[in-house]
Amino acid sequence: MPIAMTKEGIDDIEIGQILKIEADDPAAEEDIKRWAKRTGHNLLKFEKKGNILTFIIKKNK
């Protein structure tokens, strides 16, 4: 589900804008990192605090 929500969020913002995603699914760490790389967006920051994963992604296209 985190990938689908991330894609929806990216689709709703303009190029150059930043999207913040928070997830508690451990699989999201690798999934979202791979998704960002594959789709050409920049993962600016990744943070893990307890079971909460936070991703800051810049839309590039």
N, C-alpha and C positions, 0 to 999 in steps of 0.2 A: 504493500500500500504506500510506503514512503515515496517510491519512484513515481507512482501515478500522481500523488499530491505535488511532488516537486515539478513534474512536467506541467501540471495545471497552473501552478504558481508562476513558472517561467513564461508560459503562454500569456499570462495576464499582465506582464510588465513590459516596459520598453527596453530596447537595446541600451546597455550601459547602466541600467538600474540593478539594484542589489536585492536578492531574495534571501531571507533567513528561514531556514527549515529546522525544526526541532522534532526529534523522533526518539522513541524508546525501544525500537526494534533493533537488536544487535546486528542483524544482517544489513541494516541501512548503511552502516559505516562503509563497507566495501561497495555496496550497490550504488550509492549516490556518488561516491568518488569515481567509480567507473563510468557511470552515466554522464557526469559532468565532462569528463575527458572525451568520451565518445561523441557527445553532442556539440563540443566546441565551446562550452562555457567554462569560466574560471572559478575554481574552488578557491576562494580567497582565504578562508579560515575554517578549520575544523576543531571542535572542542568537545571533550567528553568529561562530563561531571556526573559521577554516579552512573545511573542508567540512562541519563539524558544526553543525546548526541545533538550537537548544534553545528549546522553547516551554513556558511555565508557564501553565496554563489552570485557571480556577476554575469548577467546575460550578455553574450557577445554577438548573437545573430538572431 
